[in-house]
């Protein structure tokens, strides 16, 4: 039981750090693409109809927003792992995380393997321990 709690806390920290780092990397990546965006749009407008240009750029924006949403879900799943809450949500995020090759795949598979243990499922089903006054003072 103690081993499961240690691994859940470690996974929680890794998930949160991985999500935050990826949000910043994604922001920097799209920031650099934004500078080349105007020249690309002008080139596209010369060779393609306007509605096709808007459709392609809109599709790219939707993909970007879905990626950022997945990263925020990874951060939330990391917090849920440390509190032993939302088992199904943590499992779904771990499955989607496997799509983020290569580190996301490693973290996602590790999370799935830990979450499938019967002892970990029991941790998620049991009520959380009451907070001590010392825990409330630090919060």
C-alpha positions in Angstrom: 0.0 0.0 0.0 2.8 2.4 0.9 4.5 1.5 -2.4 1.4 2.5 -4.3 1.1 5.8 -2.6 4.7 6.6 -3.2 4.3 5.8 -6.9 1.1 7.8 -7.2 2.8 10.8 -5.6 5.8 10.4 -7.9 3.6 10.0 -11.0 1.6 13.1 -9.8 4.7 15.2 -9.7 5.9 13.9 -13.0 2.5 14.5 -14.7 2.3 18.1 -13.4 5.9 19.0 -14.4 5.5 17.3 -17.8 2.3 19.2 -18.5 3.7 22.6 -17.4 6.9 22.1 -19.4 4.9 21.1 -22.5 2.5 24.1 -22.2 5.6 26.4 -22.3 7.2 24.5 -25.1 3.9 24.6 -27.1 3.6 28.3 -26.5 7.2 29.0 -27.7 6.7 26.7 -30.7 3.6 28.5 -31.8 5.1 31.9 -31.0 7.9 31.3 -33.5 5.4 30.0 -36.1 3.3 33.1 -35.6 6.2 35.3 -37.0 6.3 33.3 -40.2 2.5 33.3 -40.4 2.0 36.5 -42.3 4.3 35.6 -45.2 2.8 32.1 -45.3 -0.8 33.5 -45.4 0.1 36.0 -48.3 1.7 33.1 -50.3 -1.4 30.9 -49.7 -3.8 33.7 -50.6 -2.0 34.1 -54.0 -2.3 30.4 -54.8 -5.6 29.3 -53.1 -9.1 30.6 -52.7 -9.8 32.6 -49.5 -12.2 30.1 -48.0 -9.6 27.3 -48.4 -6.9 29.5 -46.6 -9.3 30.2 -43.8 -10.3 26.6 -43.5 -6.7 25.4 -43.3 -5.7 28.0 -40.8 -8.8 27.4 -38.7 -8.1 23.7 -38.7 -4.6 24.4 -37.4 -6.0 26.6 -34.6 -8.4 23.9 -33.6 -5.6 21.3 -33.4 -3.5 23.7 -31.3 -6.4 24.3 -28.9 -7.1 20.6 -28.5 -3.4 20.0 -27.7 -3.4 22.7 -25.1 -6.6 21.3 -23.6 -4.9 17.8 -23.4 -1.9 19.4 -21.6 -4.1 21.0 -19.0 -5.9 17.7 -18.5 -2.5 16.1 -17.8 -1.8 18.7 -15.1 -5.3 18.1 -13.6 -4.7 14.4 -13.7 -1.5 14.8 -11.9 -3.3 16.7 -9.1 -6.0 14.0 -9.0 -3.4 11.3 -8.7 -1.9 12.8 -5.6 -5.4 13.2 -4.0 -6.6 9.7 -5.2 -9.6 11.3 -7.0 -11.2 10.7 -10.4 -9.9 7.3 -11.3 -11.6 7.2 -14.7 -10.3 10.7 -15.6 -6.8 9.8 -14.7 -7.0 6.6 -16.7 -8.4 8.4 -19.8 -5.7 11.1 -19.6 -3.0 8.4 -19.3 -4.4 6.8 -22.5 -4.3 10.1 -24.4 -0.9 10.8 -23.0 0.4 7.8 -24.8 -0.1 9.7 -28.0 2.6 12.2 -27.0 5.7 10.3 -28.2 8.2 9.6 -26.7 8.1 10.9 -23.1 4.3 11.0 -22.9 4.1 7.3 -24.0 6.5 6.3 -21.2 4.6 8.3 -18.6 1.2 7.2 -19.9 2.1 3.5 -19.9 3.6 3.7 -16.4 0.5 5.5 -15.2 -1.8 2.9 -16.7 0.2 0.0 -15.2 0.1 1.7 -11.7 -3.7 2.5 -12.0 -4.6 -1.1 -13.0 -3.4 -2.5 -9.7 -6.2 -3.6 -7.4 -4.6 -2.0 -4.4 -4.5 1.4 -6.3 -8.1 1.0 -7.3 -8.9 0.5 -3.6 -7.0 3.7 -2.7 -9.2 5.6 -5.2 -12.4 4.1 -3.8 -11.6 4.7 -0.1 -12.5 8.1 1.4 -9.6 10.5 1.8 -8.1 10.8 5.3 -9.3 13.8 7.3 -6.9 16.8 7.2 -4.9 17.4 10.4 -4.7 21.0 11.7 -1.1 21.2 10.5 -2.2 20.4 7.0 -4.8 23.1 7.1 -2.3 25.7 8.4 0.0 25.1 5.4 -2.8 25.2 2.8 
